[in-house]
Amino acid sequence: MIIAASIAAIAAGALHVFIFVLESILWDSDFTRTTFSIADPEESRATRSMAFNQGFYNLFLALMAIAGAILALTGGTDTGVALIVAGTASMSAAAVVLLASDPTKRTAALKQLSLPLLTLILLLVAALF
């Protein structure tokens, strides 16, 4: 189960790296504006600084989960699992906040929640068995 959880954590991390790229590097692009339902380029410019910061938040969570997975897969199981839990629990909590605060973002929140939550469930199963 640790292997499956580590793979799920890496996938969750990869998704959050992608979100980092959208928010911190490609925020003003047509693709990103469409992805985040930002119709007006002026709104994109007005929120660029916030998105830049939020992107790095996503990157740091991704790096934590990925580093934890690498450690868990290479013998540092306890430390690795601790990092995986910290990263994916934070990702999950952020997705729940998004879901609760803006129901119009339900699809995005559920996408953001699915892999981290799967990781946590796999770790729970591993701990129980």
Secondary structure, DSSP 8 states (H G I E B T S, - for coil): -HHHHHHHHHHHHHHHHHHHIIIIISTTSHHHHHHTT---HHHHHHHHHHHHHHHHHHHHHHHHHHHHHHHHHTT-HHHHHHHHHHHHHHHHHHHHHHHHH-GGGHHHHHHHHHHHHHHHHHHHHHHH-
